[in-house]
Amino acid sequence: MARILCLDSDTHFSGHPGGQAKFTEDFVEPLADEHDVEVVTVGSFEQRNRESVIYRSLVRAEDVSRRTQMSFARSQIDVVRQEGHRFDLIIENFIPPIGPSGLPRLTSTPVIGLANFSFWDEMSAKYHLPFQRMTRRRLQWYQWIATTHESVARRIRGITPDTRVQSFGQLLSAERNLWNEVPGAHALYLGRPDVHQKGMDLLVRALHSLGDSAPPVSVGGFDASHPAWTKLTRRWPLPESVTVHGYVRGVEKERLLRAARLLLLPSRYEGPSYVPLEGAVHGVPTVAFDLECFEDRRAAMYLARPYSIDDFARQIMVGFGDEELFAEKRRAAQALVVATRAQDPRRDFRALVNEVLGTS
């Protein structure tokens, strides 16, 4: 039985877990049936256990922010320097927007880097900091990097061809019947009101351009009083058919998905997004811009030219107006779910972990 340390700058046991938390829970936690697993993370607690996995808070906070991520990036270096020798393997979630911390240079313990995004150039432009230069240098120090999508793996291989970069695919929810037999009547956006990446301004402008012809649209992920949302909607007023539901999860999120006909994903870049898969499980196609990360699911999506507001609005209306094409998208969504569930990404990730442990 090996000792595994996972470094995860996301929050667990809170109302707002993110993509890193999902990866840790889906892929790292199951390793505890074979190994001792400890997760160092962000949280309002000192230490908690989930089944046999130990969670220890390195940065005290209820939610993730740029401040918590910067603090975690600095503090995890001390953890590795002081405690790395106690473990047989370290799993490092690369921290957005910073990227890899270069931990293999700080310890003799093997490190697997987890890269669920690869848009360091975009983050550098957003924050006016040289994340891309740091990333290109530090990636060379990793012997193993894992990711959940081939589009991310390709970009990383282009930077560090000598690193073994392996993509595993994304994990779908348990095989219970979530399919909407009767399509819903509204379009649904789930996410934060971010402009630079998530393209909230593009969505607002597309809905504004549709005016009174816009279909019913539900928005979940933030309150209507959020400053970014109010700033955008003052400039581009929205039709009364748009409703903001606040942050949703669990039963409320499932209710919105059950009532949806389309999902809206106006992102300028993603890496990769779980939204189209989540929609496909429910038989709900996604409207998005045609990005590289959607290459394996295009048939189940309505894709607009990047970053055409008019075309995005048009795709929304096609999704509501062309019943024959909508039925075709639903059939493609069903095929995507079957193909995705035929994969076993947990098994493949576990095999990499055990391989690295066997070579250390």
HELIX and SHEET records of a PDB file:
HELIX    1   1 GLY A   19  PHE A   23  1                                   5    
HELIX    2   2 THR A   24  VAL A   28  3                                   5    
HELIX    3   3 GLU A   29  ASP A   33  5                                   5    
HELIX    4   4 ARG A   66  GLU A   83  1                                  18    
HELIX    5   5 GLY A   84  ARG A   86  5                                   3    
HELIX    6   6 LEU A  103  ARG A  105  5                                   3    
HELIX    7   7 TRP A  120  TYR A  127  1                                   8    
HELIX    8   8 PHE A  131  ARG A  138  1                                   8    
HELIX    9   9 LEU A  139  TRP A  141  5                                   3    
HELIX   10  10 GLU A  150  ILE A  159  1                                  10    
HELIX   11  11 MET A  200  LEU A  210  1                                  11    
HELIX   12  12 GLY A  211  SER A  213  5                                   3    
HELIX   13  13 PRO A  227  ARG A  235  1                                   9    
HELIX   14  14 GLY A  250  ARG A  258  1                                   9    
HELIX   15  15 VAL A  275  HIS A  282  1                                   8    
HELIX   16  16 GLU A  292  PHE A  294  5                                   3    
HELIX   17  17 ARG A  298  ALA A  300  5                                   3    
HELIX   18  18 ILE A  309  GLY A  321  1                                  13    
HELIX   19  19 GLU A  323  ALA A  342  1                                  20    
HELIX   20  20 PRO A  345  THR A  359  1                                  15    
SHEET    1   A 8 GLN A  47  ARG A  50  0                                        
SHEET    2   A 8 VAL A  53  ARG A  60 -1                                        
SHEET    3   A 8 ASP A  36  GLY A  43  1                                        
SHEET    4   A 8 ARG A   3  THR A  11  1                                        
SHEET    5   A 8 LEU A  89  ASN A  93  1                                        
SHEET    6   A 8 VAL A 111  LEU A 114  1                                        
SHEET    7   A 8 TRP A 144  THR A 147  1                                        
SHEET    8   A 8 ARG A 164  SER A 167  1                                        
SHEET    1   B 6 VAL A 242  VAL A 244  0                                        
SHEET    2   B 6 VAL A 217  GLY A 220  1                                        
SHEET    3   B 6 HIS A 186  LEU A 190  1                                        
SHEET    4   B 6 ALA A 260  LEU A 265  1                                        
SHEET    5   B 6 THR A 286  PHE A 289  1                                        
SHEET    6   B 6 MET A 301  ALA A 304  1                                        
END                                                                             
